[in-house]
Amino acid sequence: MTTARKHRFSVGGGFGDPYAGFTLEFGDDGPSRIDPSDSHALADLLDPGQYAPDEVDADALLEVGLGYLAIEEYEAAVDAFARVAWFAPGSPAATEAWANRAVAHGQLGEYDEAVGACLEALSLDPEPDVAAVAETNLAYALWESGDSSRPLEHAELAVELDPRLADAWYNLGFLYNERALAGDAARALENAARLGFDRRVVREELDRAHERLGEYETVEEGEAVETDTDAGVREGSEREREADHVEREAAGDGSASRERLGA
C-alpha cells in the first residue's frame, strides 16, 4: 500500500567515532571456558592443558555430530565425532561416535576411513545395537571400496546382533542379490520393508530378486515340460518297436534276424 503524503526523513546524529578500539576478553578462567563442541575453536585451545575435562559433556557433543549428520554437513559431523573420541575415549559415547563417523565418511566417499571407523567402534566392545550399526556400515564400506568377499559375513552378523535394524536387512538383501541368492534376498528385503525402510528403494532390489526367482521357476517348468515330452517320445517309440516286432514275427525269423544284425 502506498500513500501520497511526503515523509520527512531524519538526518540522524551520526555514529560518533567509528574507530574506537575494542578488546577481546576471556572470563575469569581464561581459554579453558572454550566450548569444546565449537568447530571453530582453535586446536591449541583444546589441548589437555587448556580445557577442563570434567566439564566436557560427551553425550551433548555426540548430539552435535548427529545434528550435523541430519543436515548433511558431513565434514562437520566427522569433526564433532572425532572430538567425542578425543574427550571421552573408550566411553559408550565414543563408541557411538566412531560408528556414526563411519556414516559421515561413507557419505563423503571416504570408504577406507569408514572401514577404519567401524573397526574402531567394534574394538570398543559396543552394545549389540551399536555393534549391529557398525557391522552393517562395515559391510557397506567394504563393498564400496571394492571388496566383494567379506561384506556378506558382516551383513549377516549385523542382523543377528539387531534383528530390528532395517538398514541391516536391506544391506543383507542387496548383497544376497549380488550373489544371485534370490530367495534369501527377497526375504531379507521384505524384512527391511516391514521394519520401515524406504519401500521405493526396497522395491528396486525386490524386483531384481523376483525377476531371478521367476527365471528359475521358468527354467524348472521348462525342464519339467521337456521331461514329460521325452517320456511321451519314449513311450511312442516303445509302442512303435513293439508293433514292428509283431510284424517281423509275423514275417518270419529271418527278417527279425536281419534287423538285429543291421542294428
C-alpha positions as a printed Julia matrix, in Angstrom:
263×3 Matrix{Float64}:
  0.0      0.0     0.0
  1.32     3.47   -0.9
  0.41     6.97    0.36
  0.62    10.41   -1.23
  1.92    12.08    1.94
  5.56    13.03    1.85
  7.69    11.75    4.7
 10.44    13.85    6.3
 13.46    11.64    6.93
 15.65    12.32    9.93
 19.16    13.49    9.18
 20.37    11.49   12.2
 23.06    12.2    14.73
 25.88    10.19   13.19
 27.78     7.25   14.71
 30.4      9.04   16.74
 33.97     7.74   16.42
 33.71     4.54   14.34
 37.32     3.64   15.08
 37.06     3.33   18.85
 39.29     0.48   19.98
 37.97    -2.79   21.39
 39.47    -5.73   23.24
 38.73    -9.47   23.37
 38.41   -10.55   26.97
 38.13   -14.05   28.41
 36.22   -14.9    31.55
 37.91   -15.44   34.87
 39.03   -18.94   33.88
 40.66   -17.89   30.63
 40.51   -20.08   27.5
 39.54   -23.19   29.46
 35.96   -21.95   29.13
 36.04   -22.52   25.36
 33.16   -24.72   24.27
 34.78   -27.99   23.04
 31.84   -28.58   20.7
 32.6    -25.38   18.79
 34.07   -26.49   15.48
 35.67   -23.05   15.07
 37.68   -23.31   18.3
 41.41   -23.31   17.7
 43.11   -26.65   18.23
 45.72   -25.2    20.61
 42.93   -24.02   22.89
 41.62   -27.57   23.13
 44.74   -29.45   24.17
 44.57   -31.16   27.6
 46.32   -28.25   29.25
 43.75   -25.72   28.12
 40.34   -27.27   28.79
 38.5    -28.66   31.78
 37.89   -32.38   31.02
 35.26   -32.79   33.72
 33.12   -30.15   32.07
 33.02   -31.81   28.65
 29.59   -33.37   28.05
 30.41   -36.17   25.6
 26.75   -37.06   25.08
 25.89   -33.48   24.18
 28.86   -33.36   21.81
 27.64   -36.6    20.23
 24.28   -34.94   19.63
 26.09   -32.1    17.88
 27.61   -34.63   15.48
 24.27   -36.33   14.89
 22.75   -32.93   14.18
 25.37   -32.3    11.52
 24.6    -35.71   10.01
 20.91   -34.85    9.87
 21.56   -31.69    7.84
 24.15   -33.46    5.65
 27.12   -31.44    6.91
 29.33   -34.5     6.82
 32.73   -32.88    7.28
 31.49   -31.04   10.38
 29.99   -34.32   11.62
 33.35   -36.1    11.23
 35.0    -33.32   13.25
 32.37   -33.45   16.01
 32.58   -37.23   16.31
 36.38   -37.02   16.43
 36.07   -34.64   19.38
 33.87   -37.11   21.24
 36.52   -39.81   20.86
 39.19   -37.31   21.91
 37.45   -36.04   25.03
 35.91   -39.33   26.18
 37.98   -42.23   24.8
 36.58   -45.68   25.49
 33.21   -44.36   26.62
 29.84   -45.52   25.19
 29.54   -42.08   23.58
 32.89   -42.59   21.85
 31.74   -45.98   20.55
 28.63   -44.42   19.02
 30.74   -41.58   17.68
 33.03   -43.99   15.81
 30.04   -45.88   14.38
 28.39   -42.68   13.18
 31.66   -41.22   11.96
 31.79   -44.16    9.55
 28.45   -43.0     8.13
 29.79   -39.5     7.54
 32.95   -40.82    5.88
 30.82   -43.07    3.68
 28.68   -40.15    2.56
 31.86   -38.29    1.62
 33.06   -41.29   -0.4
 35.91   -41.91    2.04
 35.42   -45.66    2.28
 38.81   -46.6     3.7
 38.27   -44.12    6.53
 34.76   -45.52    7.01
 36.16   -49.04    7.35
 38.66   -47.81    9.93
 35.96   -46.01   11.94
 33.78   -49.15   12.01
 36.7    -51.27   13.21
 37.45   -48.72   15.94
 33.82   -48.88   17.11
 33.84   -52.69   17.17
 37.14   -52.75   19.08
 35.45   -50.95   21.99
 33.08   -53.87   22.71
 29.87   -51.95   21.94
 26.32   -52.82   22.91
 24.57   -55.13   20.39
 22.55   -52.35   18.75
 25.63   -50.18   18.21
 27.65   -53.2    17.09
 24.95   -54.0    14.53
 25.19   -50.48   13.1
 28.98   -50.78   12.91
 28.79   -54.21   11.24
 26.31   -53.16    8.55
 28.26   -49.94    7.91
 31.41   -52.02    7.63
 29.72   -54.29    5.08
 28.66   -51.24    3.07
 32.09   -49.59    3.22
 33.92   -52.78    2.25
 31.62   -53.29   -0.73
 32.02   -49.7    -1.92
 35.79   -49.94   -1.57
 35.82   -52.89   -3.98
 35.99   -55.81   -1.53
 33.37   -58.34   -2.63
 34.49   -61.25   -0.43
 33.97   -60.01    3.15
 30.85   -57.77    3.2
 28.31   -60.61    3.34
 29.6    -62.07    6.61
 29.42   -58.65    8.29
 25.93   -58.02    6.92
 24.72   -61.37    8.27
 26.27   -60.66   11.66
 24.54   -57.27   11.78
 21.03   -58.78   11.57
 21.98   -61.38   14.16
 23.03   -58.63   16.56
 19.95   -56.47   15.97
 17.07   -58.11   14.06
 15.12   -54.82   14.25
 17.65   -52.81   12.22
 16.01   -52.14    8.86
 19.2    -50.85    7.2
 20.99   -54.07    8.08
 18.27   -56.18    6.41
 18.38   -54.01    3.29
 22.18   -54.27    3.0
 21.94   -58.02    3.51
 19.27   -58.31    0.8
 21.38   -56.28   -1.61
 24.41   -58.49   -1.03
 22.32   -61.66   -1.42
 21.12   -60.28   -4.75
 24.71   -59.72   -5.82
 25.43   -63.39   -5.01
 22.34   -64.44   -7.04
 20.7    -65.81   -3.85
 17.32   -64.53   -4.93
 15.17   -66.31   -2.35
 17.31   -65.14    0.56
 17.43   -61.64   -0.93
 13.65   -61.42   -1.18
 13.16   -62.49    2.45
 15.76   -60.01    3.72
 14.31   -57.14    1.69
 10.77   -57.91    2.82
 12.02   -57.72    6.42
 13.6    -54.34    5.66
 10.3    -53.04    4.28
  8.34   -54.32    7.29
 10.77   -52.57    9.64
 10.26   -49.22    7.91
 12.97   -49.0     5.26
 12.04   -46.81    2.28
  9.76   -49.03    0.21
 10.67   -47.3    -3.04
 14.31   -48.22   -2.54
 13.43   -51.74   -1.42
 11.17   -52.25   -4.45
 14.04   -51.95   -6.92
 16.03   -54.71   -5.2
 12.92   -56.83   -4.66
 12.14   -56.61   -8.37
 15.64   -57.91   -9.11
 15.15   -60.81   -6.71
 11.69   -61.68   -8.03
 12.94   -61.49  -11.62
 15.62   -64.05  -10.81
 13.1    -66.22   -8.97
 10.8    -66.05  -11.99
 13.63   -67.1   -14.3
 14.43   -70.07  -12.08
 10.78   -71.11  -11.99
 10.55   -70.79  -15.78
 13.66   -72.93  -16.23
 12.33   -75.55  -13.81
  8.96   -75.6   -15.54
 10.7    -75.89  -18.91
 12.72   -78.83  -17.66
  9.55   -80.46  -16.38
  7.8    -79.98  -19.74
 10.83   -81.27  -21.58
 10.95   -84.33  -19.33
  7.27   -85.05  -19.95
  7.79   -84.68  -23.69
 10.76   -87.02  -23.64
  8.7    -89.55  -21.72
  5.97   -89.3   -24.35
  8.51   -89.78  -27.14
  9.96   -92.81  -25.36
  6.51   -94.31  -24.87
  5.67   -93.72  -28.55
  8.97   -95.27  -29.67
  8.39   -98.31  -27.49
  4.91   -98.78  -28.97
  6.35   -98.48  -32.49
  9.09  -101.02  -31.71
  6.52  -103.42  -30.29
  4.43  -103.06  -33.41
  7.48  -103.63  -35.68
  8.44  -106.64  -33.62
  4.99  -108.15  -34.02
  5.12  -107.53  -37.78
  8.58  -109.07  -38.07
  7.5   -112.12  -36.09
  4.6   -112.48  -38.46
  7.03  -112.24  -41.41
  9.45  -114.88  -40.04
 12.7   -115.19  -38.03
 14.96  -114.19  -40.94
 13.55  -110.67  -41.04
 13.94  -110.3   -37.29
 17.48  -111.67  -37.51
 18.48  -109.23  -40.22
 17.07  -106.35  -38.21
 19.26  -107.26  -35.29
 22.38  -107.7   -37.4
 21.87  -104.43  -39.25
 21.39  -102.56  -36.0
